[in-house]
Amino acid sequence: MAGAYPHLSFSKETPLKQRRSRNGFGSKIKCENPAKHGKKLQQQIISFQKVLSTQVGGDSSRNLIQIKLIEKMNFENISKHGISIIGQQDETVYLAFADEKQLNEFNSRLAKLVDGEYISYPDLLYAIDKIEAWSTEERKSWAVKQFGFPNEEIFRLDIELWPIGDRGSLNRDKLLSDFVAWLKVETISTLDKVDRDSLIMFRVEVTNLQAEKLLNHKDIRQVDLPPKTGIKFSQLNVDVNILPKELNKPPENASLICVLDSGVNTNHTLLQGAIGDAQSFISGEDESDIVGHGTAVAGVALFGNIEERIESNEWTRELILLSGKVLSKDEYGNPIFDEKTIESTLIDAITYFYEEYNCRIYNLSLGNLNAPYTNSHISGIAVTLDELARKLDILIIVSSGNYTGSEIINNWRDDYPHYLLHSDAALIDPAPAANVLTVGSFAKHTMTYAERQYNHQGEINELHVANAGQVSPFSRSNQKEKSALKPELLAHGGNFAIAARYEGQGWKQIDKHLGVITLNHQPQGNTLLSEFCGTSFSAPYITHLAGRLLNNYPNSSANLLRALLANHARITQEIKTTFKNKEDVRRVAGYGVVDEDSLFKSSEEHVVLINEGEIENDKHQFFELPIPDDYYRKGKAVRTITASLAYSPSVRTTRLEYLATKIKFHLVNSNSLEEVTKSFNNENKKSVKSIPESDGNKRDITQDSRSRGTLQSSTWTFKQFNKERKLFLVVTRQDQPWAENQVEEKETYALAISITDRENENAQLYQQISAQLQTREHAKQQVKVSY
């Protein structure tokens, strides 16, 4: 049954002052021969200094040291030995800067270790396996290692410096001025620069000799090739003669959605009257779409499922569209980035639409094929979006990227779906961003144009790769186990097929009639629509849903919109069949496909509770779920509880722990609120057992698995209850030790909780839960009055 009632707000119970801490990990490092170990490290320091003397640029105060550990341990106290940690590469590789004085202090500590004298924190020295410089090879990005430098006399590179200090600090200003001066001496021209707290990037033009010098510059973190969009699509005109003569103008208070792409054709019949503003952020070009990609994306963002629109001939516009042109066109007609770095362009575009219109929702259907995510370093576009999403409280929706194949593919159909978990199909920048919503694709159609054309002859001409409802054969995914679920959601983005009658053609993609129907940017006559394939067209569908959610709940934060979308996402039976292993399914599909029937409104069988809160570090907050007695009735009947949490933490690219703050939730079963608070109170750690998460065998995602991301959701499915119970949701915050200056005293988060009883024909959940919430609120007000 479709929803008819607005979702219900609910509030937390008594907050707890102290988070219950876990026992620390690891044990003290033992060293059988400290003197020998100290001498080894001294020799490594000498070798390090020799390598450093061959590097160019920089200042003597900035000597980057790479410290490799024997095993994982807390390494923050390395500063006690005279040097300061600035970042991590993985769990056992730390990076630090040290000047000559600090290196001498470190050497003196090693000398004491060799001579057998007392030193503080010896474990940290015992843990060091190797000390070395940041090498030329380590400065090469994935793309540079794969493809080398362009075979051109002059070409462009993206240069990332180590982000020392915060923007505007003395150390940062000195780093930048030194690098700019060095570029000038080397006659390297700068096209653009981005300076953010966690990112310093230059786009430069160089010769091959100059490029080699950049690889040896001591202040450079990475040398990369400029982004490559990889957006490819084939068009198929569709005649539409059924459109109403006049389309409605969206209401003045309709939600604004901004498409950042190749622009839009503002004169398109289906867009006229629905565009609030269209601007170009490409130098020398107007806001019009000369590629077609932006208009196609905008069509899905504005109308959602256009196939359904055609069938019903219902074209009501509920949203106001904004367009920011951030892509241009190359000589082959493909969309490309401006020579200005894409990070700068996006900052300009998002800032403009936010300041001018307070736009809260942005769609970005582009990706950098030169920056696949290897789970080690969040790239420039992603960290830029993460910072903007947090700072402005905006929802940014991005596509996971399209996998176009590699040497691992012999035959798409035979190799599907296993290659989706191969590193070649990894997410591409900015899809790994933590504070955005990443969308992958599922397939809807399986009959190609040729199969339909020759179906009457019974010929087998083309074979579809994915079955209807399965993950699209081009949808990229997270490649690392035990990492955040990305993409978080899937939407229809298309499918492709291979030729059935030609040997050796199993790698060639055929997508005609297998894609998404949307707008043609150059309509002629009745050809207003075209067909496109790719995750570029699944992302704007989620943007469309988010805009409609904001229409219903206009005061929602970006976190609440994310939480509500995840809360209504499910792994369909078709998606389950993509992989046998359910963990593999989650890696490619995240939380799944959004169920729209209950997304916008609650019903008597499906009630959604929402809360937007703030929480301090090392604190718990408690919510008692207002579940009516009738929900626990005896007898078999499927009932579900889904809990979702979203937050947008500060980030730091130099840390292995990219997120400065972690907020997570537990669903627990207890007799009373007092019992729960005692269990989670750190002061009772030794005397009171902690309460485990409720019904672990009935949930679809474990607490550990979901809490790796900033968008977390789990569903508990109950088929029978033996007795009534009380369920509590506990929200916990824990900051990283290094994050004190990056976080707010109170970090915001949002909750969405669904309680369903769909098999009960006489369900009155909404009435019962509403009554409970009113009774609770009245009791709280009475307590306030008594004080």
C-alpha positions in Angstrom: 0.0 0.0 0.0 1.4 3.4 -0.9 2.1 5.8 1.9 -0.5 8.4 2.9 1.0 10.0 6.1 4.2 12.1 6.6 7.1 10.4 8.3 7.2 10.8 12.1 9.9 12.7 14.0 11.1 11.2 17.2 13.7 12.2 19.8 16.4 10.7 21.9 16.2 9.6 25.5 18.7 10.2 28.3 22.2 10.9 26.9 25.3 9.2 28.4 28.4 11.3 29.2 31.1 8.7 28.5 31.5 6.3 25.6 32.3 2.7 26.7 35.9 2.2 25.4 37.3 -0.9 23.9 40.5 -2.5 25.0 43.5 -1.3 23.0 44.9 -3.4 20.2 48.3 -5.0 19.9 51.0 -5.7 22.5 54.3 -4.1 23.4 56.9 -4.7 20.7 59.8 -6.8 21.9 63.3 -6.4 20.6 65.9 -9.0 21.4 68.9 -6.8 20.4 68.1 -3.1 20.8 71.6 -2.0 20.0 71.7 -4.0 16.7 68.2 -2.6 15.8 69.4 1.0 16.5 72.5 0.6 14.3 70.3 -0.7 11.5 68.1 2.3 11.7 71.1 4.6 11.8 72.4 3.1 8.6 69.0 3.7 7.0 69.0 7.3 8.1 72.4 7.7 6.3 71.0 6.1 3.1 67.9 8.2 3.4 70.0 11.4 3.5 72.0 10.3 0.5 68.8 9.8 -1.5 67.4 13.1 -0.2 70.5 14.9 -1.5 69.7 13.8 -5.1 66.2 15.1 -5.0 65.4 18.6 -6.3 63.4 21.6 -5.0 61.9 22.1 -1.6 63.5 23.4 1.6 65.8 21.7 4.1 63.0 22.0 6.7 60.8 19.6 4.6 62.5 16.2 4.5 59.8 13.6 3.9 60.5 10.4 5.8 58.7 7.1 5.0 58.5 4.9 8.1 57.6 1.3 7.7 56.5 -0.7 10.7 56.9 -4.4 11.6 53.2 -4.5 12.6 50.2 -2.3 13.1 50.3 -0.1 16.2 49.3 3.3 17.5 52.1 5.5 16.3 51.0 9.0 17.2 53.7 9.3 19.9 56.5 9.2 17.3 56.7 13.0 17.8 58.2 12.2 21.2 61.3 11.1 19.2 61.7 14.5 17.4 59.7 14.1 14.2 56.0 14.6 13.4 53.7 12.2 11.6 51.8 13.9 8.8 50.1 10.9 7.2 49.7 7.2 6.5 49.8 5.1 3.4 48.5 1.9 5.0 48.3 0.4 8.4 52.1 -0.1 8.7 53.5 2.8 6.6 53.7 6.3 8.2 55.0 9.5 6.7 56.7 12.4 8.5 58.4 15.7 7.8 61.6 16.6 9.7 64.2 19.4 9.4 67.9 19.0 10.1 67.4 19.7 13.8 64.7 17.1 14.1 66.7 14.5 12.3 69.6 15.1 14.6 67.3 14.7 17.6 66.0 11.4 16.1 69.6 10.2 15.6 70.5 11.0 19.2 67.7 8.8 20.3 69.0 6.0 18.1 72.5 6.6 19.6 71.1 6.1 23.1 69.4 2.9 21.9 72.7 1.6 20.5 74.6 2.5 23.7 72.0 0.9 25.9 70.9 4.1 27.6 67.4 4.8 28.8 64.9 6.3 26.3 61.2 6.9 26.6 58.8 5.1 24.2 61.3 2.5 23.1 58.4 0.4 21.6 58.0 2.9 18.9 61.6 2.6 17.8 61.4 -1.2 18.0 58.4 -1.2 15.8 60.3 0.6 12.9 61.4 -1.9 10.3 62.6 0.6 7.6 63.2 4.3 7.1 63.4 5.6 3.6 62.7 8.6 1.3 59.6 9.0 -0.8 60.9 7.7 -4.1 60.4 8.7 -7.8 58.4 5.5 -8.4 56.1 6.3 -5.5 55.4 9.7 -7.0 54.0 8.1 -10.1 50.2 7.9 -10.1 48.3 4.8 -11.3 47.8 6.4 -14.7 51.5 7.3 -15.1 52.6 3.8 -14.2 50.1 2.3 -16.6 50.5 4.6 -19.6 53.7 6.6 -19.1 53.9 10.2 -20.2 52.2 11.3 -23.4 54.3 11.0 -26.5 54.1 14.7 -27.2 56.7 17.5 -27.1 54.6 19.4 -24.5 51.9 17.9 -22.4 49.9 18.4 -19.2 50.3 16.9 -15.8 48.5 17.2 -12.5 50.9 17.7 -9.6 49.8 17.0 -6.0 52.0 18.4 -3.1 52.1 17.1 0.4 49.4 19.2 2.2 51.6 20.6 5.0 49.7 22.7 7.5 46.3 24.2 6.9 45.5 26.6 4.1 46.8 30.1 5.0 49.3 28.8 7.6 52.9 29.9 7.5 54.1 26.4 6.6 51.6 26.1 3.8 52.4 29.5 2.4 56.1 28.7 2.5 55.5 25.4 0.7 53.5 27.1 -2.1 55.9 30.0 -2.6 58.9 27.6 -2.8 57.2 25.4 -5.3 56.0 28.3 -7.5 59.5 29.8 -7.4 61.0 26.4 -8.5 58.5 26.1 -11.4 59.5 29.6 -12.5 63.2 28.6 -12.5 62.5 25.5 -14.5 60.3 27.5 -16.9 57.3 25.2 -16.2 54.0 27.0 -16.9 51.1 26.7 -14.5 47.6 26.4 -15.9 45.7 26.2 -12.6 46.1 25.6 -8.8 43.9 24.2 -6.1 44.7 25.0 -2.4 42.5 23.3 0.2 43.2 22.0 3.7 43.6 18.4 2.4 44.6 19.0 -1.2 47.3 21.1 -3.0 47.2 20.5 -6.8 48.8 22.2 -9.8 48.1 21.6 -13.4 51.2 22.3 -15.5 52.5 22.1 -19.0 55.9 20.3 -19.4 58.4 18.7 -21.6 59.5 15.1 -20.9 62.7 16.4 -19.2 60.7 18.7 -16.9 58.3 15.8 -16.1 61.2 13.7 -14.9 62.4 16.5 -12.6 58.9 16.7 -11.1 59.1 13.0 -10.3 62.2 13.8 -8.3 60.9 16.9 -6.4 61.0 16.3 -2.7 57.7 18.2 -1.9 55.6 16.3 -4.5 53.3 13.6 -3.4 52.0 12.5 -6.8 52.5 13.2 -10.5 49.4 12.3 -12.4 47.9 12.5 -15.9 45.0 14.9 -16.3 41.5 13.4 -15.8 39.9 11.5 -18.6 36.1 11.3 -18.4 35.5 8.0 -20.2 31.9 8.9 -21.0 30.7 7.1 -24.0 27.2 6.6 -25.2 25.3 5.7 -28.3 22.1 7.5 -29.3 18.9 6.1 -30.6 16.2 8.5 -31.5 12.7 7.7 -30.3 9.6 9.3 -31.9 7.2 10.7 -29.4 3.9 12.3 -30.7 1.9 12.1 -27.5 3.2 15.0 -25.5 0.7 17.4 -24.0 0.7 20.8 -25.8 1.6 22.6 -22.6 3.6 21.3 -19.7 3.2 22.6 -16.2 5.6 25.1 -14.6 7.1 23.6 -11.4 5.7 25.2 -8.2 7.8 28.2 -6.9 8.6 26.2 -3.7 9.7 23.1 -5.7 13.1 21.7 -4.7 16.1 22.8 -6.8 18.4 20.1 -8.3 21.6 21.1 -10.1 23.2 19.0 -12.9 26.9 19.7 -13.2 27.7 18.3 -16.7 28.1 19.5 -20.3 25.3 22.0 -20.1 21.6 21.7 -21.2 19.6 22.6 -24.2 17.3 25.1 -22.5 15.0 25.2 -25.5 14.1 21.5 -25.4 10.3 21.2 -25.3 10.4 19.0 -22.1 12.7 21.4 -20.3 11.2 24.8 -21.1 9.7 26.4 -18.0 11.5 24.0 -15.6 15.0 25.5 -15.8 15.8 28.1 -13.1 19.2 29.0 -14.3 21.9 27.7 -16.6 25.5 28.8 -16.3 28.8 27.9 -18.0 32.0 27.5 -16.0 34.0 26.7 -19.1 36.0 29.7 -20.3 34.9 30.9 -23.7 31.7 28.8 -23.9 28.1 29.5 -23.2 25.7 27.3 -21.2 24.4 25.3 -24.1 25.0 21.6 -24.5 27.0 20.8 -27.6 27.7 17.2 -26.5 24.4 15.9 -25.4 25.4 14.2 -22.2 24.2 17.0 -19.9 20.8 17.3 -21.4 20.3 13.5 -21.2 21.4 13.5 -17.5 19.1 16.5 -16.8 16.1 14.6 -18.4 16.4 11.7 -15.9 17.0 14.1 -13.0 13.9 16.1 -13.9 11.5 13.3 -14.9 12.9 10.1 -13.4 11.7 7.1 -15.3 10.9 8.4 -18.8 9.8 5.0 -20.1 6.9 5.2 -17.5 6.2 8.8 -18.5 5.8 7.8 -22.2 3.5 4.9 -21.2 1.3 7.0 -19.0 1.7 10.3 -21.0 2.2 12.0 -17.6 4.8 14.8 -17.7 4.2 16.8 -14.5 7.3 18.6 -13.4 7.8 18.6 -9.6 11.4 20.0 -9.5 13.3 23.1 -10.7 16.4 22.3 -12.7 19.7 24.2 -12.5 22.5 23.5 -14.9 26.2 24.1 -14.5 28.4 23.5 -17.5 31.7 21.9 -16.3 32.4 19.8 -19.4 33.4 20.8 -22.9 33.8 18.7 -26.1 37.0 17.3 -27.8 37.6 17.0 -31.5 35.9 13.6 -31.6 32.7 14.9 -29.9 33.4 13.3 -26.5 32.9 15.3 -23.3 36.2 16.5 -21.7 37.3 18.6 -18.7 38.3 22.2 -19.2 42.1 22.8 -19.0 41.4 24.4 -15.6 41.4 21.6 -13.1 38.0 20.0 -12.6 38.3 20.6 -8.8 38.4 24.4 -9.3 35.6 24.2 -11.8 33.4 22.3 -9.4 34.1 24.5 -6.5 33.2 27.5 -8.6 30.0 25.9 -9.9 28.7 24.5 -6.6 29.6 27.7 -4.7 27.7 29.8 -7.3 24.4 27.7 -7.1 24.6 27.4 -3.4 25.1 31.1 -2.7 22.7 32.3 -5.4 19.8 29.8 -4.9 20.7 27.8 -1.8 20.6 24.7 -3.9 20.9 21.6 -1.8 21.1 18.7 -4.3 23.8 18.3 -7.0 24.3 15.6 -9.7 27.8 14.8 -11.0 27.8 12.1 -13.6 31.5 12.1 -14.5 34.5 10.1 -13.5 38.3 10.1 -14.0 39.4 6.8 -15.7 43.0 7.8 -14.8 42.2 7.6 -11.1 40.9 4.1 -10.1 40.5 3.7 -6.4 43.1 1.4 -4.9 41.9 1.9 -1.3 45.1 3.8 -0.4 44.6 7.5 -1.3 41.4 9.5 -1.9 41.9 11.6 -5.1 41.4 15.3 -5.7 37.8 15.4 -7.0 36.5 13.1 -4.2 38.1 15.0 -1.3 36.9 18.3 -2.8 33.3 17.0 -2.9 33.7 15.6 0.6 34.7 19.0 2.0 32.0 20.8 0.1 29.3 18.4 1.2 30.2 18.8 4.8 30.8 22.6 4.8 27.6 23.5 2.9 25.3 20.6 4.1 24.5 19.6 0.5 23.8 16.2 -1.1 26.1 15.4 -4.0 25.2 12.4 -6.0 27.9 10.8 -8.2 28.1 7.9 -10.6 30.3 4.9 -9.9 31.9 5.1 -13.3 31.7 2.8 -16.4 34.0 -0.1 -16.9 34.9 -0.3 -20.6 37.0 -3.4 -20.5 40.7 -4.4 -20.5 42.9 -7.4 -21.4 41.2 -9.5 -18.7 38.1 -9.6 -20.8 37.9 -12.3 -23.5 34.2 -12.5 -23.6 31.9 -10.2 -21.7 29.2 -12.8 -21.3 31.4 -15.6 -20.2 33.4 -13.5 -17.8 30.4 -11.7 -16.3 30.0 -11.1 -13.4 33.4 -12.1 -12.0 35.4 -9.2 -13.6 33.2 -6.8 -11.6 35.3 -7.7 -8.6 38.6 -7.3 -10.5 40.8 -4.3 -9.8 40.3 -3.2 -13.4 36.7 -2.5 -12.5 37.4 -0.5 -9.4 35.6 2.7 -8.6 37.0 5.8 -10.2 37.4 9.3 -8.8 35.1 10.8 -7.4 33.0 7.7 -6.7 35.0 6.8 -3.5 34.1 10.1 -1.8 32.8 9.4 1.7 30.3 12.2 2.2 28.6 11.8 -1.2 26.1 9.3 -2.5 27.6 6.9 -5.1 25.3 5.2 -7.5 25.9 2.1 -9.6 23.7 0.6 -12.3 21.4 -2.4 -12.8 20.1 -3.7 -16.2 16.5 -3.6 -17.2 16.3 -4.7 -20.8 17.8 -7.8 -22.5 16.5 -7.6 -26.1 18.7 -5.6 -28.4 17.6 -3.8 -31.5 18.8 -6.6 -33.8 17.1 -9.3 -31.7 13.8 -7.4 -31.9 14.3 -6.8 -35.7 15.0 -10.4 -36.5 13.0 -12.1 -33.8 10.3 -13.2 -36.2 13.0 -15.2 -38.1 14.1 -17.0 -35.0 17.7 -15.9 -35.5 20.1 -15.6 -32.6 22.2 -12.5 -33.4 23.2 -10.9 -30.1 23.4 -12.2 -26.5 22.7 -10.0 -23.6 25.3 -10.0 -20.8 23.3 -9.3 -17.7 19.8 -10.6 -17.0 17.0 -8.2 -16.3 17.5 -6.8 -12.8 21.1 -7.8 -12.4 24.0 -5.5 -11.9 24.9 -3.8 -15.2 28.0 -5.3 -16.9 29.7 -1.9 -16.9 29.0 -0.8 -13.3 32.2 -0.3 -11.2 32.5 -1.3 -7.6 34.7 -1.3 -4.5 37.5 -3.8 -4.8 38.5 -4.2 -1.2 36.9 -6.4 1.4 36.1 -4.8 4.8 35.7 -1.3 3.3 32.8 1.1 3.1 30.0 0.0 0.8 30.4 1.8 -2.5 28.3 2.3 -4.5 25.6 2.6 -1.9 22.7 2.4 -4.3 21.8 1.1 -7.8 19.4 2.5 -10.4 18.6 1.6 -14.0 21.5 2.5 -16.2 21.4 0.0 -19.0 22.9 -3.2 -20.3 24.9 -4.4 -23.3 25.2 -7.5 -25.5 27.7 -9.3 -27.6 27.6 -10.7 -31.1 26.4 -14.3 -31.2 27.7 -15.3 -34.6 31.2 -13.8 -34.8 34.2 -15.5 -33.3 36.5 -13.3 -31.3 33.9 -10.5 -31.0 33.0 -11.3 -27.4 34.7 -8.2 -26.2 32.6 -5.8 -28.4 29.7 -4.1 -26.7 26.3 -3.7 -28.3 23.9 -1.5 -26.4 21.2 -0.4 -28.8 17.7 -0.7 -27.2 19.3 -1.8 -23.9 19.8 1.6 -22.3 17.9 4.4 -20.6 15.5 6.6 -22.5 16.0 10.3 -21.9 16.3 13.6 -23.7 18.0 14.3 -27.0 19.9 17.6 -26.9 19.3 18.2 -30.7 15.6 17.3 -31.2 14.4 17.4 -34.8 10.7 17.0 -35.4 9.4 14.4 -33.1 12.8 13.0 -32.1 12.8 14.5 -28.6 14.2 11.5 -26.9 17.3 9.3 -27.2 18.8 6.3 -25.6 21.9 6.2 -23.4 23.8 3.6 -21.4 26.0 4.1 -18.3 26.1 4.8 -14.6 25.9 8.5 -15.7 22.1 7.9 -16.1 21.5 5.9 -13.0 22.9 8.6 -10.7 20.4 11.3 -11.9 17.5 8.9 -11.1 18.6 9.0 -7.4 18.9 12.8 -7.8 15.3 12.8 -9.0 14.2 10.8 -5.9 16.2 13.1 -3.6 14.6 16.2 -5.0 11.1 14.8 -4.5 12.1 13.8 -0.9 13.1 17.4 -0.3 9.8 18.5 -1.6 8.1 16.5 1.1 10.6 17.4 3.9 12.0 20.8 2.9 14.0 21.2 6.1 15.9 18.0 5.7 19.6 18.0 6.0 21.7 16.2 3.3 22.4 13.5 5.9 18.6 12.9 6.4 18.1 12.6 2.6 20.9 10.0 2.4 19.6 8.1 5.4 16.0 8.0 4.0 17.2 6.7 0.6 19.4 4.0 2.1 16.6 3.1 4.5 14.3 2.2 1.6 16.9 0.4 -0.5 16.8 -3.4 -0.9 18.8 -6.1 -2.5 16.3 -7.5 -5.0 16.2 -11.2 -5.8 17.6 -10.5 -9.3 20.6 -8.7 -7.8 21.2 -11.5 -5.3 21.7 -13.9 -8.3 24.5 -11.8 -9.7 26.9 -13.4 -7.2 26.5 -16.5 -4.9 28.5 -14.8 -2.1 26.3 -12.1 -0.4 29.4 -10.1 0.6 30.3 -9.9 -3.1 26.8 -8.7 -3.9 27.2 -5.9 -1.3 30.5 -4.8 -2.9 28.8 -4.2 -6.3 25.3 -3.2 -5.1 25.7 -1.6 -1.7 22.2 -1.3 -0.1 20.5 -2.0 -3.4 17.6 -0.5 -5.3 15.3 2.2 -3.7 11.7 1.1 -3.1 9.7 4.2 -4.0 6.3 3.1 -2.7 7.2 3.9 0.9 10.0 6.4 0.4 8.0 9.6 0.6 5.2 8.7 2.9 4.4 6.3 5.8 1.4 4.0 5.9 -0.4 1.9 8.5 1.9 -1.1 7.5 5.1 0.9 7.1 6.1 3.7 9.5 9.2 5.8 9.1 10.8 7.6 12.1 13.2 10.4 11.5 15.6 12.3 13.7 18.3 14.9 13.2 20.7 15.2 16.1 24.1 16.3 17.4 26.5 14.3 19.4 29.8 15.0 21.2 32.9 13.0 21.1 33.0 9.8 23.3 29.3 10.0 23.9 26.3 7.7 23.5 22.8 8.7 22.7 19.8 6.5 23.2 16.5 6.1 21.3 13.7 3.7 22.5 11.8 2.4 19.5 8.0 3.1 19.9 6.9 -0.3 18.9 3.2 -1.2 19.8 2.4 -4.4 21.6 0.4 -5.7 18.6 3.7 -5.9 16.6 4.9 -8.7 18.9 1.8 -10.8 18.5 2.2 -14.5 18.4 2.0 -16.5 15.1 4.1 -16.4 12.0 4.2 -13.2 10.0 7.1 -11.3 8.5 7.9 -8.0 10.2 11.0 -5.9 9.6 12.9 -3.1 11.3 15.4 -1.1 9.2 17.7 1.5 10.8 19.8 3.9 8.8 22.3 6.6 9.9 24.2 9.2 7.9 26.8 11.8 8.9 29.4 13.9 7.1 32.7 14.0 8.9 35.8 16.1 8.3 38.4 14.3 6.2 42.1 14.2 5.8 43.9 12.7 2.8 47.2 12.2 4.7 45.7 9.7 7.1 45.0 6.1 6.6 41.9 6.8 8.6 40.4 9.3 6.1 37.5 10.2 8.4 38.2 12.4 11.4 35.1 11.2 13.2 33.2 7.9 13.3 29.6 7.7 14.3 27.8 4.4 14.4 24.7 2.7 15.8 23.7 -0.4 17.6 20.2 -1.9 17.9 19.9 -3.6 21.3 17.2 -5.6 23.1 16.9 -4.7 26.8 14.4 -4.6 29.7 14.8 -0.9 30.3 16.6 2.3 29.3 18.4 2.2 32.6 19.8 -1.2 31.9 21.0 0.0 28.4 22.7 3.1 29.8 24.5 1.1 32.5 25.8 -1.3 29.9 27.2 1.4 27.7 28.6 3.5 30.6 32.4 3.4 30.6 32.5 3.6 34.4 30.7 0.3 34.6 33.1 -1.4 32.1 34.5 -3.8 34.7 31.2 -4.6 36.5 28.6 -4.7 33.8 28.6 -6.8 30.7 28.1 -4.9 27.4 24.9 -5.7 25.5 25.5 -7.2 22.0 23.5 -6.1 19.0 20.1 -7.6 18.9 19.2 -10.6 16.8 22.5 -10.9 14.9 21.1 -13.8 12.9 18.1 -11.8 11.7 20.0 -8.7 10.3 21.3 -8.4 6.7 24.4 -6.4 7.4 26.6 -6.6 10.6 27.4 -3.6 12.7 31.1 -3.9 11.7 30.4 -4.1 8.0 28.0 -1.1 7.8 30.0 1.2 10.2 32.9 1.5 7.7 31.0 4.2 5.8 29.3 7.4 6.6 26.0 6.0 5.4 25.0 2.9 7.4 21.9 0.7 7.2 20.7 -2.7 8.4 17.4 -4.5 8.2 16.2 -7.0 10.8 13.6 -9.5 9.6 11.5 -11.2 12.2 9.1 -14.1 11.4 7.9 -14.9 14.9 8.1 -13.4 18.4 8.0 -15.5 21.6 7.3 -12.4 23.8 7.2 -8.7 23.9 10.5 -6.8 24.1 12.0 -3.3 24.2 14.4 -2.3 21.4 16.8 0.6 21.7 19.0 2.3 19.2 22.3 3.5 20.5 24.3 6.1 18.6 28.0 6.5 19.4 30.7 9.0 18.3 34.5 8.5 18.5 37.0 10.9 17.0 40.5 10.0 15.8 43.3 11.1 18.1 44.7 13.5 15.5 41.4 15.1 14.7 40.9 17.5 17.6 41.3 20.7 15.5 39.3 19.4 12.6 36.0 18.4 14.2 33.1 20.3 15.8 32.3 20.0 19.4 28.9 18.6 18.4 28.9 16.7 15.1 25.5 16.3 13.3 23.9 13.1 12.1 20.5 11.9 10.9 18.5 8.7 11.5 15.8 7.0 9.6 14.0 4.0 11.0 11.4 1.9 9.3 9.0 -0.4 11.2 6.9 -2.6 8.9 4.1 -5.2 9.4 3.0 -5.7 5.8 1.3 -9.1 6.3 -1.1 -7.7 8.8 -4.3 -6.8 6.9 -5.6 -4.9 10.0 -2.3 -3.1 10.7 -2.6 0.2 12.5 1.1 0.9 13.0 1.0 4.5 12.2 -1.9 5.3 14.6 -0.3 3.3 17.4 3.2 4.7 17.0 1.9 8.2 16.7 0.0 7.8 19.9 3.1 6.4 21.7 5.2 9.3 20.5 2.6 11.9 21.6 2.5 10.3 25.1 6.3 10.3 25.4 6.5 13.9 24.3 3.8 14.9 26.8 5.7 13.1 29.6 9.0 14.9 28.7 7.2 18.3 28.7 5.8 17.5 32.1 9.3 16.7 33.4 10.5 20.0 32.1 7.7 21.9 33.8 8.4 20.2 37.1 12.0 21.4 37.0 
